[in-house]
Amino acid sequence: MTRNAPLPPVTVQMRRLADLQAWPWRILTKSERVERERYEIVASARHRQRLRRSSTEGKTA
């Protein structure tokens, strides 16, 4: 990988999530805690969906 490869655009939301993950010991404000919980719920739901989809694909193929 080249040294000056273009980085993907970092949105404010991505930076905020990185902040939350980098400082688990920091006392989160209520809105940050809610935001993190919502993100984790969405991520786990997506993961379960992916698992379910891959298992059904294996049966049909």
C-alpha positions in Angstrom: 0.0 0.0 0.0 1.4 3.4 -1.0 2.1 5.9 1.7 -0.1 8.6 0.3 -3.1 6.5 -0.6 -6.4 8.4 -0.5 -8.2 7.7 2.8 -11.9 7.0 2.7 -13.9 10.0 3.8 -14.4 10.0 7.6 -17.9 11.2 8.5 -18.7 12.9 11.8 -20.7 9.8 12.8 -17.7 7.5 12.2 -15.4 9.7 14.2 -17.9 9.8 17.0 -18.2 6.0 17.0 -14.4 5.7 17.0 -14.3 8.0 20.0 -16.8 5.9 21.9 -14.8 2.7 21.1 -11.5 4.3 22.0 -12.6 5.5 25.4 -14.7 2.7 27.0 -13.6 3.8 30.4 -14.7 7.4 29.9 -18.0 8.3 31.5 -20.4 8.6 28.6 -23.1 11.2 28.5 -26.7 9.8 28.2 -27.0 10.6 24.5 -23.6 8.9 23.8 -24.7 5.8 25.6 -28.0 5.7 23.8 -26.2 6.2 20.5 -23.7 3.4 21.2 -26.4 1.0 22.3 -28.4 1.7 19.1 -25.2 1.1 17.0 -24.5 -2.2 18.7 -28.1 -3.4 18.3 -28.0 -2.6 14.6 -24.6 -4.2 14.2 -25.7 -7.4 16.0 -29.0 -7.5 14.0 -27.0 -7.2 10.7 -24.7 -9.9 11.8 -27.5 -12.3 12.7 -29.2 -11.5 9.3 -25.9 -12.4 7.5 -25.6 -15.7 9.4 -29.1 -16.6 8.6 -28.7 -15.7 4.9 -25.5 -17.7 4.6 -27.0 -20.8 6.2 -30.0 -20.7 3.8 -27.7 -20.2 0.8 -25.8 -23.3 1.8 -28.9 -25.5 1.8 -30.1 -24.4 -1.7 -26.8 -24.6 -3.4 
